[in-house]
Every structure is written in C-alpha cells, then in structure tokens.
Amino acid sequence: MSAITALEPKLIWEQFDAITRVPRPSKKEEKIIKYLVAFAEEHGIEYKTDKIGNVVMRKGATEGMEDRPTMILQSHMDMVCEKNSDVEFDFDHDPIRTRIEDGWVKAEGTTLGADCGIGMAAALAVLLDETVAHGPIECLFTVDEETGLTGAFELGEGMLTGKYLVNLDSEDEGEIFIGCAGGIDTIATFHVQNEPSPKNYAFYRVDVSDLLGGHSGDDIDKGRVNSNKTVARLMWEGMQSCELRLSYFSGGNLRNAIPREAYAIFGVPTKFKEEFEERYRLFASDLVNEFRFREPNFKITLNEMPEVPTVLDQKSQNALIYALVGVPNGVISMSFAVDGLVETSTNLASVKFVDDQTIVVTSSQRSSVESAKTYVAQMVESVFVLAGADVAHSDGYPGWNPNPESRLLEVTVEAYKDLFATDPKVRAIHAGLECGLFLEKYPELEMVSFGPTLRGVHSPDERLEIATVPKFWELLCEVLRRI
C-alpha cells in the first residue's frame, strides 16, 4: 500500500490505491474486469457481466429502506495512458506510482487514472461500508469510455433496473452536472509517396514538448497550445522560405487529449542552412512570447541529424502540411444557452506515419448542439478532402440533454446545501459523458454527475485534490440516504 491509504475517508482511498495497481488501458481492461469480479466474489456481492466486459454489482437495501427506488452508481474502468517522454513506464504491466504533493495526489510522470478510478473507488466503498444508509444499489463499471464509449454503446440487456443514476466521472467539486456534449471523430488518411532525399541538404529534428495538454473537452477553452499545430507552423515557414523537405512527423496520441508533444524530421538545402537556423531562432523566440501566459513550460528544440534516406514528394508534403496548418482547432463557438459553456470545438489530436505510404491524422469534434457537431465535422472533413485525403468518421455519440426538473437533481442540490451551507453550481459540461447513451437505452432515467476536483486530466500532470474527496464521499452518501 502507498501513503495515500492513510488519507481520509480511509475506505475510499484504500479502494483507489488498489485500483491504481491494476493496469487498465482502454480496450485492455481484462485485468481490471478480473479484479472487479474477484472483489464481488470475495465479499459475497451479486454481480453480472455482459459480452463487451461491463460489470454490474448489486447490493440490497439497508433495513427499512427496501421500498426506495434503485440507485445506479456508474463509473468507467479504463484510463488514459499518457507519460512524459523521459519516463520509463509500461501501462500494460506497471502499477501507477502515486505520491502526495501540496494537497494533491499525483503520479510519477504518468497519468494518475483518477479519471475515473476515484469514481470506481467510491462505488466499491459504498458496497463495503455497512454504515451507509441506502435503498437498492446497482454499481455499473463500463469498459472503454476513453477511446470509444464502447461499454455504454454495447451495454447488455437487463444490466440495469434502477430509476436514478449518479455518474461519478466529473472533475469539479461543488459542481453538479446535468448535461454534456456529444462527439464524433474525424480520421483523415493520406496516401503519400516518398523519394530519395535531395543532395546537399542539412537535416534536422525539431521537438515541441512540455505543453500542458489536457482534456480535449474540459480544457479546450483554456488556450492550451496544440503541439501538432505548432510543429506544422514551422514546417510551413520553412517550405516558404528555405525549400524545406519533410521526412517524418509524429505528434499526439489520444483523440480526447490535447497533444503535448510532437516532432518532425526534415532537411533544408545547405545553402540555406544559416538562414534557416536564424529563422528558427526568431520563430522559437516569437512562440515563447506568444505562449508565455498560457504555456509556462513550453519547449522547442532543434538538433542537427545525419542525412535521412527519403523525404515525402512535394505533392504529399504540401497536402499534409497545408492541411495541418489550415484545419480548425480549438473552440469554434460558445453557447448562447448556458453562459460560459463551450458549445462546439475540435481537437487536432494526432499525426502518425503508419508506414512509408500512409499517414493518419485523427481529430475529434464536440458540441452540445447536434447540428453544430455535424457542421464542425464537415468543416474538418472539407479541409482534409481538399488536401486529397480519404476521410472517415466514427459513429459518434449523443449529448445529454439537461433535465432541470429532475427529482434526483433536487435531492442532490438540497443535500449539498445542507451539508456544506452553500449552493452548488448546476451546469452542463463540454466533455463527453456516457449519460447520453444510457438515456437512449433507458429513457426514463434521471441522472446527475459529480465528483472531487481533478486537474490536468489526460496528461501526466493529472492530479486529485485531497481535500475534495471527503466532500465528494459525504455528498454521495447523503444522496443515497435521501433518495
């Protein structure tokens, strides 16, 4: 056990510590599924699994509360697996290394997995704690929320019977969420040609690193710099002035993370070597000045390399770089219905050279308005089609339309006010939650989402604020008692 097991409430921290020791990348949830099943069997808890891997555990009501409606506590098993480039870590096998720093729980150079590990821990703690008063409970743990919402899409028949659902996947203590954005991915595939590298060229590698990154929904309005766009800017500049030829480009990993790192390998004619290096110094200085208020740790480095054997032909290079520079990225529009809410956004998530002839660019679009979600996906598709790429879209997922008259919302708000003598904020979120898909399958569900405070989610800076966990736990227990 780590030092976090000494924190209070002890039971929830013990469960979270145990979860951090189980590898659980998206689409590789076999170990955490096995852990959950073993947990249920060890404690004599009724459970059920479906074909896709979702797990439901059921616990009967506290004596005298058998007539209460069934409450569903929902969280997802998988975690975003991001690490700093200088950290040795295998997400398929290694336990997360947690530490306590300045009132927060963090991980050593990797994502922490508190999204949604702390939600899982809370549900398991409820199942164990005999002092918590409640009606019948169903705890639903879904697979693959982070890379496709697969568990919610393919939730098996008869897995849920409850009337009310608390989603435990929110990141701001004191805020109760009653709606979320829908989303869709747009994937562009470039079929490219290579040719031998030109003679009398000097070759370089440029790296952009140490950006803040973050969640492409929750953090998209914070001005975070996109590493793919930044490297593409330098390539564009070099193409215009110094006959730059691109050999390789790699940046970002996950569709729902703002990319923090990217690099490119390229050459310029030796006759332009000094001019290019001077232009690079000015470019780097301009970026430091441009980003100084929002990316305090931003780094860009240029290193000379030995000659590389091939570069993209001119047509392929132009298509890729012009598309990366031209494609929209970030906030597209703010909501006119909810003050301060991002309505529509897009994230240029990753650029990957799959092989010598294929480059795949992945982006994700979000909106709380279905028609706007479709339109921003069309905007992105149009740029890539004009560049000659083949474009495909994921199935997408629906948003969660708020129900401000929900009985569950009323109970949750009143419980928060009585516990903490202040009003919680009731709002929608630009990030995607599984709630919209649950509502499609169970139209009568009433839902809210709340959790402790997380920051830096989907990045190695992910952290969980210790002081907010007791409040999260108290609110959950009180809502269970009151409903």
SVG drawing of the C-alpha trace seen along z (x, -y; Angstrom):
<svg xmlns="http://www.w3.org/2000/svg" viewBox="-42 -38 68 53">
<polyline fill="none" stroke="black" stroke-width="0.4" points="0.0,0.0 1.1,-3.6 0.9,-6.7 -2.5,-7.6 -4.1,-4.8 -3.6,-6.9 -5.8,-9.6 -9.5,-10.1 -12.0,-8.7 -9.8,-5.7 -12.1,-3.2 -12.3,-5.1 -8.6,-5.8 -7.8,-2.1 -10.0,-1.2 -8.4,-3.8 -4.9,-2.6 -5.8,0.9 -7.2,-0.2 -4.0,-2.1 -2.2,1.2 -4.2,2.8 -3.3,2.0 -6.3,0.8 -5.6,-0.9 -8.6,-1.5 -9.5,1.7 -7.2,3.7 -9.5,4.0 -9.1,7.7 -7.1,7.3 -9.5,4.7 -12.5,6.8 -10.9,9.8 -10.2,7.6 -13.8,6.5 -15.2,10.0 -12.8,11.2 -13.8,8.3 -17.5,9.2 -16.9,12.9 -14.6,12.2 -17.3,10.0 -20.3,12.1 -21.8,9.4 -24.1,10.3 -22.6,9.4 -23.3,9.7 -21.1,9.2 -22.1,8.7 -20.4,9.7 -18.5,6.4 -17.0,6.6 -19.2,4.3 -19.7,5.3 -22.7,4.6 -22.7,5.3 -25.9,5.2 -26.4,4.7 -29.7,4.8 -31.3,2.0 -30.4,1.1 -33.1,2.5 -36.2,0.4 -35.3,-1.2 -36.4,1.7 -39.2,-0.4 -36.8,-3.0 -36.1,-3.3 -32.9,-1.6 -29.9,-3.9 -27.2,-3.3 -23.6,-4.4 -21.7,-4.5 -18.0,-4.8 -15.7,-3.6 -12.8,-1.1 -10.3,-2.3 -7.8,-5.2 -6.0,-7.4 -2.4,-6.3 0.0,-9.2 3.5,-9.7 6.3,-12.1 8.8,-11.1 11.7,-10.7 9.7,-8.3 10.1,-4.5 6.7,-3.0 4.6,-0.1 0.9,-0.8 0.1,2.8 2.0,4.2 3.2,1.5 1.2,0.1 0.8,-3.6 3.3,-5.2 1.3,-7.6 2.6,-10.4 1.3,-13.2 2.3,-16.8 0.9,-20.1 -2.5,-18.8 -2.8,-16.7 -2.4,-13.1 -0.3,-12.8 1.6,-10.1 5.3,-9.9 5.5,-11.1 2.3,-9.5 -1.5,-10.0 -2.9,-9.1 -6.1,-7.3 -8.2,-9.2 -10.4,-9.7 -12.4,-7.5 -10.5,-5.5 -11.8,-7.6 -15.4,-7.1 -14.8,-3.4 -13.3,-3.6 -16.3,-5.4 -18.7,-2.8 -16.7,0.1 -16.5,-1.8 -20.3,-2.1 -20.6,1.7 -18.3,2.4 -19.4,-0.3 -22.3,1.0 -22.7,-2.4 -24.0,-4.0 -27.9,-4.0 -29.4,-3.4 -32.1,-1.7 -31.2,0.9 -27.9,0.2 -26.5,1.1 -22.9,0.2 -22.1,0.2 -18.4,0.3 -18.1,-0.3 -15.2,0.5 -13.5,-1.7 -15.1,-5.0 -12.0,-7.0 -11.5,-5.7 -14.9,-4.9 -17.6,-4.7 -17.8,-1.1 -19.2,0.2 -22.0,-2.4 -22.8,-1.7 -23.0,2.0 -24.4,2.2 -26.1,5.6 -29.8,6.2 -31.1,6.3 -27.9,4.9 -29.7,2.0 -33.0,1.8 -32.6,-1.5 -34.6,-4.7 -31.8,-7.1 -28.2,-7.2 -25.2,-9.1 -22.3,-9.3 -19.1,-9.5 -16.9,-10.9 -16.9,-14.6 -13.9,-16.7 -15.1,-19.8 -16.2,-19.5 -19.1,-21.9 -20.5,-21.5 -23.3,-19.2 -23.6,-18.3 -26.9,-17.7 -25.8,-17.7 -22.8,-17.1 -21.6,-17.5 -21.9,-14.8 -18.9,-14.0 -17.5,-12.5 -14.1,-11.6 -12.8,-12.6 -9.9,-10.5 -8.0,-11.6 -5.8,-9.1 -3.1,-10.5 -1.7,-8.1 1.8,-9.5 4.8,-8.9 8.4,-9.1 11.5,-9.9 15.3,-9.8 16.4,-12.7 17.9,-15.5 21.6,-16.1 23.4,-18.9 20.7,-19.1 21.3,-19.6 18.8,-17.6 17.2,-18.4 14.8,-17.2 12.5,-19.8 10.8,-18.8 7.9,-20.6 7.4,-19.4 6.4,-20.3 3.0,-21.7 0.2,-21.4 -2.1,-19.4 -5.2,-18.2 -8.7,-17.0 -9.9,-18.0 -13.4,-18.8 -12.9,-20.2 -9.6,-22.1 -10.3,-23.2 -11.2,-26.7 -8.1,-27.3 -5.9,-28.3 -3.7,-25.2 -1.3,-25.0 -1.6,-22.1 1.9,-20.5 0.8,-19.3 -0.3,-22.7 3.0,-24.2 5.3,-21.9 3.2,-22.3 3.7,-26.1 7.5,-25.7 7.2,-23.3 5.1,-25.8 7.5,-28.6 10.5,-26.5 8.6,-25.4 8.0,-29.1 11.5,-30.4 14.1,-27.6 12.8,-24.8 12.2,-22.6 11.6,-18.9 9.8,-16.8 10.8,-13.2 8.8,-12.4 6.1,-13.9 4.7,-12.4 2.6,-14.1 -0.1,-13.3 -1.6,-10.0 -5.2,-10.1 -8.2,-11.6 -9.5,-13.1 -6.2,-14.6 -4.8,-18.0 -1.4,-16.9 1.5,-17.9 4.5,-16.7 5.3,-16.5 8.4,-16.3 9.4,-16.4 12.5,-15.3 13.3,-17.4 16.0,-18.9 16.9,-22.3 19.5,-23.0 22.9,-23.6 22.9,-26.9 20.0,-28.0 21.4,-26.4 22.5,-29.6 19.4,-31.4 17.1,-28.6 18.8,-28.4 18.4,-32.2 14.7,-32.0 14.2,-29.1 15.7,-31.2 13.3,-34.1 10.4,-31.7 11.2,-30.0 11.5,-33.4 8.2,-34.5 6.5,-31.4 7.9,-31.8 6.5,-35.3 3.2,-34.2 2.6,-31.4 4.2,-32.9 0.9,-33.5 -0.6,-30.1 2.2,-27.6 4.9,-28.5 7.0,-25.3 6.9,-25.3 10.0,-24.0 11.0,-23.9 14.4,-22.4 16.3,-22.0 19.0,-19.4 21.0,-18.5 20.8,-15.0 22.6,-12.7 21.2,-12.5 17.9,-10.6 17.3,-8.3 13.9,-9.6 11.5,-12.5 7.9,-13.0 7.5,-14.0 6.4,-17.6 2.8,-16.9 2.4,-14.7 4.3,-17.2 2.2,-20.1 -1.0,-18.2 -0.1,-17.2 1.4,-20.5 -1.2,-22.8 -4.0,-20.6 -2.4,-20.6 -2.0,-24.4 -5.4,-25.0 -7.6,-22.6 -9.6,-24.4 -8.6,-23.6 -9.9,-24.7 -13.1,-26.5 -15.4,-27.1 -18.3,-28.7 -19.6,-29.4 -23.1,-28.5 -25.9,-31.1 -28.0,-28.9 -25.6,-28.4 -23.3,-31.2 -19.6,-30.3 -20.2,-26.9 -18.2,-25.9 -20.8,-24.8 -18.6,-23.5 -14.9,-22.6 -12.4,-20.5 -9.1,-19.0 -6.3,-18.0 -5.3,-15.0 -2.6,-13.0 -0.5,-12.7 1.0,-9.3 3.2,-7.9 1.8,-4.4 4.2,-3.2 6.0,-4.6 2.8,-5.2 0.2,-6.1 -0.2,-9.0 -3.2,-9.0 -4.4,-12.3 -7.0,-11.9 -9.2,-14.7 -12.3,-14.9 -15.2,-17.3 -17.7,-18.1 -20.8,-20.0 -23.9,-20.3 -25.9,-21.0 -26.2,-18.0 -26.4,-20.0 -23.3,-22.1 -21.4,-18.8 -22.2,-17.7 -21.2,-21.0 -17.8,-21.2 -17.1,-17.6 -17.9,-18.8 -15.5,-21.7 -12.7,-19.4 -13.5,-16.9 -13.6,-19.6 -10.0,-20.7 -8.7,-17.1 -10.7,-16.3 -9.3,-19.3 -5.9,-18.1 -6.6,-14.8 -7.0,-12.6 -9.6,-9.8 -11.9,-10.9 -13.9,-8.7 -16.0,-9.5 -16.6,-7.4 -20.2,-6.6 -20.2,-9.5 -22.2,-9.6 -25.1,-11.8 -25.1,-14.6 -27.0,-14.5 -29.9,-17.0 -30.3,-18.6 -33.5,-18.0 -33.6,-20.8 -36.8,-19.4 -35.3,-16.1 -36.1,-14.8 -32.6,-13.4 -31.2,-16.9 -33.4,-18.5 -32.3,-16.0 -28.6,-16.4 -28.7,-20.2 -30.6,-20.2 -28.2,-17.6 -25.2,-19.7 -26.7,-22.9 -27.5,-21.2 -24.0,-19.6 -21.8,-22.5 -24.0,-25.6 -23.5,-26.8 -25.2,-26.4 -23.6,-24.1 -23.2,-25.2 -25.6,-23.3 -24.2,-23.2 -23.5,-21.3 -20.0,-20.2 -18.3,-20.3 -16.6,-17.0 -18.4,-13.8 -20.0,-11.5 -21.7,-8.2 -25.0,-9.5 -26.4,-10.4 -26.0,-6.7 -27.7,-5.4 -30.6,-7.8 -31.0,-6.3 -31.3,-2.8 -33.3,-3.8 -35.3,-6.9 -36.9,-7.2 -33.6,-7.5 -32.9,-10.7 -29.2,-11.4 -26.6,-13.7 -22.9,-13.7 -20.5,-14.9 -17.0,-14.1 -14.0,-15.5 -11.7,-18.0 -9.3,-16.8 -6.9,-18.8 -4.6,-18.1 -6.8,-15.1 -5.5,-13.1 -2.0,-14.4 1.0,-13.4 0.0,-16.4 -3.2,-14.7 -3.9,-15.3 -6.6,-14.8 -7.3,-17.3 -7.2,-15.5 -9.5,-18.0 -12.4,-17.5 -12.6,-13.7 -14.3,-13.8 -16.9,-16.2 -17.5,-14.0 -18.0,-11.0 -20.3,-12.8 -22.5,-14.1 -22.7,-10.6 -23.7,-9.0 -26.3,-11.7 -27.9,-11.5 -28.1,-7.7 -29.8,-8.2 -32.3,-10.9 -33.4,-9.4"/>
</svg>
